[in-house]
Amino acid sequence: MMIKLTQRIQRVKPSPTIAITTKAKAMKADGIDVIGFGAGEPDFDTPEPIKAAAVRALQEGKTKYTPVGGVNELKDAIIAKLKRDNQLDYTREEIITSCGGKHVLYNIAQVLFEAGDEVIIPAPYWVSYPDQVLLNDATPVIVDTLEENEFKITPEALNQAITPKTKAVVLNSPSNPTGAAYTQAELAALAKVIETKDVLVISDEIYEKIVYDDFVFSSIASISPAMKAKTIIVNGASKCYSMTGWRMGFAAGPKEIIAAMTKLQGQVTTNITTATQWAVVEAYNGSQDFLKDWVAEFRKRRDYILERLNKIPDVRCFKPQGAFYVFPNISAYLGRKANGQVLKTDLELCDFLLDQAKVAIVAGSGFGAPGFMRLSYATSMQNIEAGLDRIEAAFKQIR
């Protein structure tokens, strides 16, 4: 029997971040000393009170199905968080929890996008945005941003990209992969464009609490009532509470969209893991004090890795305002030789670093930005120092 896969799945590329992490893990399993800069998850453990809440839920027999969108206690905790942190008011009907932020985004794409629709995605972008649009037969419209503009889309570029086919704009602040974050004034300028158009905003705010240097996070939904009505907030516990494996994300937005997502999820996964829900209630309602120490440690690592990268000849690296990634420009090294091989692309350069220096880094091409590479500093300072030593030595071999 000849198995014929759909055209839809053939349009989708494997995740480059998962691919490089998988390859690095396989090398480690073979006894090779690989230092990984690919992981998009904090290296800190989930805080003890959160884990204890999950254990308590299990001991109390909270192991059955729940409502598709989550228990009321979890929705109420999310509502309180949005009010406390973002000065936004939502009802339970405007909230859904799903199996991570990626699942939330996929549900949004499923209920909103179809053939003929366009979705504006600023580049560099998180790797799954375009592919989730393609999976739903719509067209991703990639708008390149500039390094000198801190990798942020401008109101002029956004206005130019919007057409009668535009269904939505994806904003990610702080950004994966660049760490760029929009100020309230920058969001207000974008909102002036969006408020005059018949388009929605998908605002991915998963890194909102990981910001540096007195940067103040703002949600575009808080700019005005008109923007709130057009915005679907995507957030979750994965990054800010080091709960990536717990699989919890949420959406907050217009109740008609949330109702459609709930109907879809009811046919796919039903609820997220019940014990996870009670753990996240604790995450949102409990003490947030641990975040100060985490962010301070991330800032220390960011500053160190920035200093080391910017000392490498012909490498320059933007200073991120948030998240835990740096996105250095290594385009000057493309076309040069290493070990007799011409490194034509950032993919080939990152392969060289993995094979020769035993350092796992994700190429910028996977994020829509050839000539760059992404390093995660969600790893120990010891790994960062040793990894940068290897990277420096490897770049000296490229001539």
C-alpha positions in Angstrom: 0.0 0.0 0.0 1.3 3.4 -0.9 0.8 5.9 1.9 -0.1 9.4 0.7 0.3 12.2 3.2 -1.7 15.4 2.9 -0.3 18.4 1.1 -0.9 20.3 4.3 1.7 18.3 6.3 4.2 18.4 3.5 4.2 22.2 3.6 5.4 22.1 7.2 9.1 22.0 8.2 10.4 20.2 11.3 11.1 22.6 14.2 14.8 23.6 14.0 15.0 24.3 17.7 13.8 20.8 18.5 16.0 19.3 15.8 19.2 20.8 17.1 18.3 19.9 20.7 17.6 16.4 19.7 20.9 16.1 17.8 22.8 17.5 20.7 21.1 15.0 23.1 21.9 12.1 20.8 25.6 13.2 20.7 25.6 13.4 24.5 24.1 9.9 24.8 27.0 8.7 22.7 29.5 10.1 25.2 30.3 13.3 23.3 30.8 16.4 25.4 28.3 18.8 23.8 27.3 22.2 25.3 23.8 23.1 24.3 22.6 26.7 23.6 19.4 25.5 21.9 17.0 24.9 24.7 14.1 27.3 25.0 13.3 26.5 28.7 14.6 27.8 32.0 17.2 25.6 33.7 15.7 26.3 37.1 13.4 23.8 38.8 9.7 24.5 39.2 9.3 26.2 42.5 8.5 23.9 45.4 5.1 25.4 46.4 3.9 24.8 42.8 5.0 21.2 42.8 3.4 20.7 46.3 0.1 22.0 44.9 0.2 19.3 42.2 1.0 16.6 44.8 -1.8 17.8 47.0 -4.3 17.7 44.1 -3.3 14.1 43.4 -3.6 13.1 47.0 -7.1 14.7 47.1 -8.2 12.6 44.1 -8.2 15.5 41.6 -7.4 13.1 38.8 -10.6 13.1 36.6 -11.7 15.1 33.6 -12.4 18.8 34.1 -14.3 21.3 31.9 -12.5 21.6 28.6 -11.2 25.1 29.2 -10.1 24.5 32.8 -11.5 24.5 36.3 -13.1 27.8 37.5 -10.4 28.2 40.1 -7.7 28.2 37.4 -9.7 30.6 35.2 -10.2 32.9 38.2 -6.4 32.8 39.0 -5.7 33.8 35.4 -8.3 36.6 35.5 -6.7 37.9 38.7 -3.2 37.7 37.1 -4.4 39.7 34.1 -5.9 42.3 36.4 -2.9 42.5 38.7 -0.1 42.4 36.0 -1.8 43.9 33.0 -4.7 46.0 34.3 -7.1 44.1 32.1 -10.5 42.7 33.0 -11.8 39.4 31.6 -14.5 36.9 32.4 -14.4 33.1 32.6 -16.0 33.0 29.1 -13.0 34.9 27.7 -10.4 32.4 29.0 -9.3 29.0 27.9 -6.3 26.8 29.0 -4.6 24.5 26.7 -1.5 22.2 26.6 1.1 24.9 26.4 1.4 28.1 24.5 2.0 26.2 21.2 -1.3 24.4 21.6 -3.1 27.7 22.3 -1.6 29.2 19.1 -2.6 26.2 17.1 -6.2 26.3 18.3 -6.3 30.0 17.4 -5.1 29.2 13.9 -7.6 26.4 13.5 -10.6 28.5 14.4 -9.6 31.7 12.6 -7.5 30.9 9.5 -8.4 29.3 6.2 -7.5 29.4 2.5 -7.3 33.0 1.2 -6.4 34.5 4.6 -3.1 36.3 5.2 -1.4 36.5 8.6 1.3 39.1 9.2 4.4 37.8 11.0 7.4 40.0 11.7 10.7 38.4 11.2 12.7 37.2 13.1 9.9 35.0 14.4 9.3 32.0 16.6 9.7 29.0 14.4 6.1 27.7 14.7 4.2 30.8 13.7 4.4 30.4 9.9 4.0 26.7 9.9 0.8 26.8 12.0 -0.6 29.3 9.5 0.3 27.0 6.6 -1.2 24.0 8.4 -4.6 25.9 8.2 -4.2 26.7 4.5 -3.6 30.4 5.0 -0.7 32.5 3.9 2.0 33.8 6.3 3.1 37.3 5.2 6.6 37.7 6.5 7.7 41.3 7.3 11.4 41.7 7.8 12.5 43.9 10.7 15.8 45.7 11.0 18.6 45.1 13.5 18.9 48.9 13.8 15.2 49.1 14.8 15.8 46.5 17.5 14.0 43.9 15.4 10.6 45.6 15.9 8.0 46.1 13.2 7.3 49.8 12.6 3.8 51.2 12.1 4.7 52.2 8.5 5.8 48.6 7.7 2.7 47.2 9.4 0.4 49.5 7.5 2.0 48.6 4.2 1.7 44.9 4.8 -2.0 44.9 5.6 -4.3 44.0 2.7 -8.0 43.1 2.5 -7.0 39.5 3.0 -5.2 40.2 6.3 -6.9 38.3 9.1 -4.4 38.8 11.9 -1.0 40.2 13.0 1.2 38.2 15.3 3.2 40.1 17.9 5.7 38.5 20.3 7.0 40.6 23.1 9.5 39.9 24.6 10.6 38.0 21.5 11.9 34.6 20.8 14.5 34.7 19.2 15.8 38.2 19.6 14.7 39.2 23.1 13.3 42.5 21.7 10.4 43.9 23.6 7.9 46.7 22.6 7.5 49.7 24.9 4.0 51.0 25.6 4.6 53.9 23.3 5.6 51.6 20.5 2.6 49.4 21.0 0.4 52.5 21.0 1.8 53.5 17.6 1.0 50.0 16.2 -2.4 50.2 17.7 -3.2 53.4 15.8 -2.7 51.4 12.6 -4.6 48.3 13.8 -7.6 50.1 15.2 -8.4 51.4 11.7 -8.3 48.0 10.1 -10.4 44.9 10.2 -7.7 42.7 11.6 -7.0 40.9 14.9 -3.8 40.8 17.0 -2.4 37.6 18.4 -0.2 38.8 21.2 2.3 36.2 22.4 3.3 37.3 25.9 4.8 34.1 27.3 8.1 35.9 28.4 6.4 38.9 30.0 8.0 38.6 33.4 11.5 38.0 32.1 12.6 41.6 31.4 15.7 43.6 32.3 17.1 47.0 33.0 13.9 48.5 34.4 12.0 47.7 31.2 8.2 47.8 31.9 6.2 45.2 30.0 2.9 46.2 28.4 0.3 44.3 26.6 -1.2 45.8 23.4 -4.6 44.8 24.8 -4.2 47.4 27.5 -3.7 50.3 25.0 -7.4 50.9 24.6 -10.8 49.2 24.8 -10.8 49.0 21.0 -7.5 47.1 21.0 -8.6 44.8 23.8 -11.6 43.8 21.6 -9.2 43.0 18.7 -6.6 41.1 20.8 -6.1 37.5 21.7 -3.5 37.3 24.5 -1.4 34.1 24.5 0.5 33.4 27.7 1.2 30.5 30.1 3.2 29.1 33.0 6.0 27.4 30.9 8.7 30.1 30.8 8.1 32.4 33.8 7.5 29.5 36.2 9.8 27.0 34.7 6.9 24.6 33.9 7.6 23.7 30.3 6.9 20.0 30.8 3.7 20.6 32.7 2.1 21.8 29.5 -0.1 24.8 30.3 -0.9 27.8 28.2 -3.9 30.1 28.1 -5.7 32.5 25.8 -7.7 35.5 26.8 -9.8 37.2 24.2 -13.2 37.8 22.7 -15.7 35.2 24.0 -16.8 34.2 20.5 -13.2 33.1 19.6 -12.7 31.4 23.0 -16.0 29.5 22.6 -14.8 28.2 19.2 -11.4 27.2 20.6 -13.2 25.4 23.4 -15.4 23.5 21.0 -12.3 22.5 19.0 -10.3 21.5 22.0 -13.2 19.3 23.2 -12.7 17.2 20.1 -8.9 17.0 20.4 -7.5 17.0 23.9 -10.4 17.9 26.3 -8.8 19.5 29.4 -5.1 19.9 30.2 -3.8 17.6 32.9 -5.9 18.0 36.0 -3.0 18.2 38.5 -1.2 20.8 36.3 -4.3 23.0 36.6 -4.0 23.1 40.4 -0.3 23.6 40.2 -0.8 26.7 38.0 -3.5 28.1 40.4 -0.7 28.1 43.0 1.7 29.6 40.5 -0.5 32.6 39.7 -2.0 33.1 43.2 1.2 32.3 45.2 4.3 34.3 46.0 6.2 35.7 42.9 9.3 36.6 44.9 11.4 33.8 43.3 11.2 35.6 39.9 13.5 38.4 41.2 16.3 36.0 41.7 15.7 34.2 38.4 15.6 37.4 36.4 18.8 38.7 38.2 20.6 35.5 37.2 19.3 35.6 33.7 20.5 39.3 33.4 23.9 38.3 34.7 24.2 35.6 32.1 22.9 37.9 29.4 25.5 40.6 30.2 28.3 38.0 30.2 27.4 36.3 26.9 26.9 39.7 25.2 30.3 40.9 26.2 32.0 37.7 25.0 30.1 37.6 21.7 30.7 41.3 20.9 34.5 40.8 21.4 34.6 38.2 18.6 35.9 40.1 15.5 33.1 40.9 13.0 30.3 39.6 15.3 27.8 42.0 16.7 24.9 41.3 19.1 21.8 43.3 19.9 21.2 43.8 23.7 17.8 42.1 24.5 15.3 43.7 26.8 13.7 40.3 27.7 13.4 36.5 27.4 16.6 34.5 27.6 18.1 34.5 24.1 20.8 36.5 22.3 20.7 36.7 18.5 24.2 37.7 17.2 24.8 38.8 13.6 27.4 36.4 12.1 26.8 37.3 8.5 30.4 38.6 8.1 31.6 35.0 8.4 29.5 33.6 5.6 31.4 32.8 2.5 34.6 32.2 4.5 36.4 28.9 4.9 36.9 26.5 7.8 38.8 23.2 7.4 38.8 23.8 3.6 35.0 24.1 3.5 33.2 27.3 2.5 30.5 28.1 5.0 27.9 29.5 2.7 25.0 29.7 5.1 24.3 30.2 8.8 23.1 26.6 8.8 26.5 25.4 7.6 28.2 27.6 10.2 26.1 26.2 13.0 26.8 22.6 11.8 30.5 23.5 11.9 30.2 24.7 15.4 28.4 21.5 16.5 30.8 19.1 14.7 34.0 20.9 15.4 33.4 22.8 18.7 30.7 20.6 20.1 28.4 23.5 20.7 24.7 23.3 19.8 23.3 26.6 18.4 20.2 27.3 16.3 20.8 29.0 12.9 18.9 32.2 12.3 17.4 30.9 9.0 14.9 28.8 11.1 13.6 32.1 12.5 13.4 33.9 9.2 16.7 35.7 9.7 19.6 34.3 7.6 23.0 35.5 8.8 22.2 35.3 12.5 22.1 32.5 15.1 20.2 32.1 18.4 21.8 31.2 21.7 19.8 30.5 24.8 21.4 31.5 28.1 18.9 29.4 30.0 21.8 27.2 31.1 24.4 27.4 33.8 27.2 30.1 33.9 29.7 27.3 33.8 28.2 26.0 30.5 28.1 29.5 29.1 31.7 30.3 29.9 32.9 26.9 28.5 30.7 27.2 25.5 31.9 30.7 24.7 35.5 29.5 24.9 34.7 26.9 22.3 32.9 29.4 20.1 35.7 31.9 20.2 38.2 29.2 19.3 36.0 27.9 16.4 35.5 31.4 14.9 39.3 31.8 14.8 39.4 28.8 12.5 37.1 30.6 10.0 39.1 32.6 7.5 
